[in-house]
Amino acid sequence: HINFSAGSSGKGSQSQDDMQVSHNNQLDLREIVFVLQSQSNSFHVRQAERRRADLLKQAHSLTEKPPVVLLLHSLSDNEGDWSILPLLPYLSYSFGKNSSWIVFFEEETNVKMTKLVQVLAKFDKNKEWFLGKPLHDEESTIIHHYAFAENPSIFKYPDFAAAWALSIPLVVRLANKVRDEPLKSDFTIDLKHEVALYIWDNGNGPHLTAVPELCTEPEDSPQTRHCATTLSSEPPLCGEPVNKEDIFVAVKTCRKFHSERVPVIKKTWEKDALFLEYYSDHADPSIPTINIGVPNTERGHCGKTFAILQRFLSSSVPNTKWLLVVDDDTLISLPRLQVLLSCYNPSEPVCLGERYGYSLSQGGYSYITGGGGMVFSREAVVRLLDSGCKCYSNDAPDDMVLGMCLNALGLPVTHSPLFHQV
């Protein structure tokens, strides 16, 4: 590896003087490297390619030589790339000498290239900068490991949908740190918060600098005239919503929650399901529940989930294209799910939900966190079970075991922000 010398930390020196445009701080479009936080599922590849084409079309009208636009999912076979930090050494090595900024954005992010160049030119590219639209917690939260519990709102982290940027001096220093010191966190849960914590480094690194021109308002909003980024107004419409008869819903429950949790499902979203079964450790004909033959466990539920996967492929239930597995305290909008699934091809091995990661910097794996609901195409279930994947115990964490199996098979976990576990 080649180590490039790092610029001085922007901490403590990020004054208004640094932000004034000066003659020696003119910014060429080719000094910006764009990284689209893309995914390998075919629908998301198409979305990313469209977004990249739009950026290059804008660039073509501004300059003869276009900037670099990278699709994150295609940079390497490393599953951990989506967690950004393992990717920094590559970005430093490839762009540390001839670039000034790395700009990260999502497939829903519209970038106004001329405006973005003007915004970045306000900042001294020779200093360390971490730029974005700041978010903060109103109260301490489990997904952020109760960080800053005394005053949660003091810590700012970027809204990835608005785009966020790192100056090259910061990228180079962070890349050296990633190479020299193993990343400590076992779990990747809320990436934007964890990236900000790593950069802040207990006060030794730069804070997030708020950039008002990085916006998440819809692109057609009158409030966006000053914005360098906006959001696509509508989620993509990929055709007619999938039919109710294409989705089989499996609800995991147990005897002690039959009277407490199941009635909530029955009063809310059960009516939108054509095919739904409750799986329990006790058969209760009044609900009805099905005793899946696996004793209840206080944690994990791996045995129960794999019994559900096997039943889904059996003749005991209708033959459907999609399987939705939820807990008995999950609330879900099935009509919205029908719209979302129209974007995905059920003949592909699709595994969809809220993506977490385990030990991604040390060759770990991604998984769908079970509490927010897990969606599998029939093809994904077939491949999982054909592989011989199974639980090492009934109370193993089902979502993590599935993640390990998918990783071993080389099948991607597809993230959607429309699923969430709190």
DABEL-V610931 format. One record per residue. N is the residue number from 1. RES is the residue in one letter. OMEGA is omega in whole degrees, 0 to 359 (999 if undefined). Layout:
N;RES;OMEGA, N;RES;OMEGA
This chain:
1;H;176, 2;I;176, 3;N;177, 4;F;179, 5;S;182, 6;A;174, 7;G;180, 8;S;179, 9;S;177, 10;G;183, 11;K;177, 12;G;182, 13;S;184, 14;Q;182, 15;S;177, 16;Q;180, 17;D;181, 18;D;189, 19;M;179, 20;Q;177, 21;V;178, 22;S;185, 23;H;181, 24;N;178, 25;N;175, 26;Q;187, 27;L;175, 28;D;180, 29;L;182, 30;R;175, 31;E;181, 32;I;172, 33;V;180, 34;F;177, 35;V;178, 36;L;183, 37;Q;189, 38;S;180, 39;Q;189, 40;S;174, 41;N;189, 42;S;177, 43;F;183, 44;H;175, 45;V;178, 46;R;178, 47;Q;182, 48;A;180, 49;E;177, 50;R;181, 51;R;179, 52;R;179, 53;A;178, 54;D;179, 55;L;182, 56;L;176, 57;K;176, 58;Q;183, 59;A;182, 60;H;180, 61;S;184, 62;L;186, 63;T;180, 64;E;182, 65;K;185, 66;P;174, 67;P;176, 68;V;175, 69;V;184, 70;L;171, 71;L;190, 72;L;186, 73;H;186, 74;S;187, 75;L;179, 76;S;176, 77;D;182, 78;N;182, 79;E;185, 80;G;184, 81;D;183, 82;W;179, 83;S;168, 84;I;188, 85;L;177, 86;P;182, 87;L;187, 88;L;177, 89;P;177, 90;Y;181, 91;L;179, 92;S;182, 93;Y;187, 94;S;190, 95;F;185, 96;G;184, 97;K;191, 98;N;181, 99;S;180, 100;S;185, 101;W;165, 102;I;179, 103;V;179, 104;F;178, 105;F;184, 106;E;185, 107;E;177, 108;E;187, 109;T;172, 110;N;180, 111;V;171, 112;K;194, 113;M;181, 114;T;181, 115;K;181, 116;L;178, 117;V;179, 118;Q;181, 119;V;182, 120;L;181, 121;A;177, 122;K;187, 123;F;179, 124;D;186, 125;K;178, 126;N;178, 127;K;179, 128;E;179, 129;W;174, 130;F;190, 131;L;177, 132;G;172, 133;K;190, 134;P;168, 135;L;173, 136;H;178, 137;D;174, 138;E;177, 139;E;182, 140;S;189, 141;T;184, 142;I;183, 143;I;173, 144;H;177, 145;H;179, 146;Y;179, 147;A;178, 148;F;185, 149;A;181, 150;E;181, 151;N;187, 152;P;186, 153;S;184, 154;I;185, 155;F;182, 156;K;177, 157;Y;192, 158;P;169, 159;D;185, 160;F;183, 161;A;180, 162;A;190, 163;A;179, 164;W;190, 165;A;174, 166;L;173, 167;S;184, 168;I;176, 169;P;178, 170;L;179, 171;V;182, 172;V;181, 173;R;179, 174;L;180, 175;A;178, 176;N;180, 177;K;179, 178;V;180, 179;R;188, 180;D;184, 181;E;179, 182;P;177, 183;L;192, 184;K;191, 185;S;177, 186;D;187, 187;F;170, 188;T;185, 189;I;176, 190;D;192, 191;L;185, 192;K;178, 193;H;183, 194;E;176, 195;V;180, 196;A;178, 197;L;181, 198;Y;180, 199;I;181, 200;W;171, 201;D;179, 202;N;177, 203;G;180, 204;N;180, 205;G;183, 206;P;169, 207;H;171, 208;L;175, 209;T;182, 210;A;177, 211;V;186, 212;P;182, 213;E;174, 214;L;194, 215;C;173, 216;T;174, 217;E;176, 218;P;186, 219;E;182, 220;D;180, 221;S;177, 222;P;180, 223;Q;190, 224;T;184, 225;R;180, 226;H;193, 227;C;171, 228;A;175, 229;T;175, 230;T;178, 231;L;171, 232;S;189, 233;S;185, 234;E;170, 235;P;183, 236;P;175, 237;L;189, 238;C;184, 239;G;180, 240;E;175, 241;P;178, 242;V;182, 243;N;176, 244;K;183, 245;E;177, 246;D;185, 247;I;172, 248;F;183, 249;V;178, 250;A;180, 251;V;177, 252;K;178, 253;T;175, 254;C;190, 255;R;186, 256;K;180, 257;F;180, 258;H;183, 259;S;185, 260;E;187, 261;R;184, 262;V;179, 263;P;178, 264;V;178, 265;I;182, 266;K;180, 267;K;186, 268;T;194, 269;W;182, 270;E;184, 271;K;182, 272;D;181, 273;A;174, 274;L;180, 275;F;181, 276;L;174, 277;E;175, 278;Y;181, 279;Y;190, 280;S;172, 281;D;184, 282;H;178, 283;A;180, 284;D;185, 285;P;182, 286;S;182, 287;I;350, 288;P;171, 289;T;178, 290;I;175, 291;N;187, 292;I;177, 293;G;179, 294;V;179, 295;P;178, 296;N;176, 297;T;182, 298;E;180, 299;R;170, 300;G;177, 301;H;183, 302;C;181, 303;G;181, 304;K;182, 305;T;180, 306;F;174, 307;A;177, 308;I;179, 309;L;180, 310;Q;179, 311;R;180, 312;F;181, 313;L;182, 314;S;178, 315;S;182, 316;S;182, 317;V;179, 318;P;179, 319;N;182, 320;T;183, 321;K;188, 322;W;173, 323;L;173, 324;L;178, 325;V;181, 326;V;171, 327;D;182, 328;D;173, 329;D;176, 330;T;173, 331;L;185, 332;I;174, 333;S;180, 334;L;175, 335;P;177, 336;R;178, 337;L;178, 338;Q;177, 339;V;182, 340;L;185, 341;L;176, 342;S;180, 343;C;188, 344;Y;183, 345;N;184, 346;P;176, 347;S;173, 348;E;176, 349;P;184, 350;V;174, 351;C;195, 352;L;176, 353;G;177, 354;E;187, 355;R;168, 356;Y;176, 357;G;175, 358;Y;175, 359;S;186, 360;L;182, 361;S;180, 362;Q;177, 363;G;181, 364;G;188, 365;Y;173, 366;S;176, 367;Y;176, 368;I;179, 369;T;192, 370;G;186, 371;G;180, 372;G;183, 373;G;179, 374;M;179, 375;V;178, 376;F;167, 377;S;178, 378;R;181, 379;E;179, 380;A;180, 381;V;179, 382;V;183, 383;R;179, 384;L;185, 385;L;178, 386;D;183, 387;S;184, 388;G;178, 389;C;178, 390;K;181, 391;C;172, 392;Y;171, 393;S;181, 394;N;183, 395;D;173, 396;A;179, 397;P;187, 398;D;184, 399;D;181, 400;M;177, 401;V;176, 402;L;178, 403;G;177, 404;M;182, 405;C;179, 406;L;179, 407;N;179, 408;A;179, 409;L;184, 410;G;180, 411;L;185, 412;P;166, 413;V;182, 414;T;183, 415;H;169, 416;S;177, 417;P;179, 418;L;173, 419;F;180, 420;H;174, 421;Q;179, 422;V;999
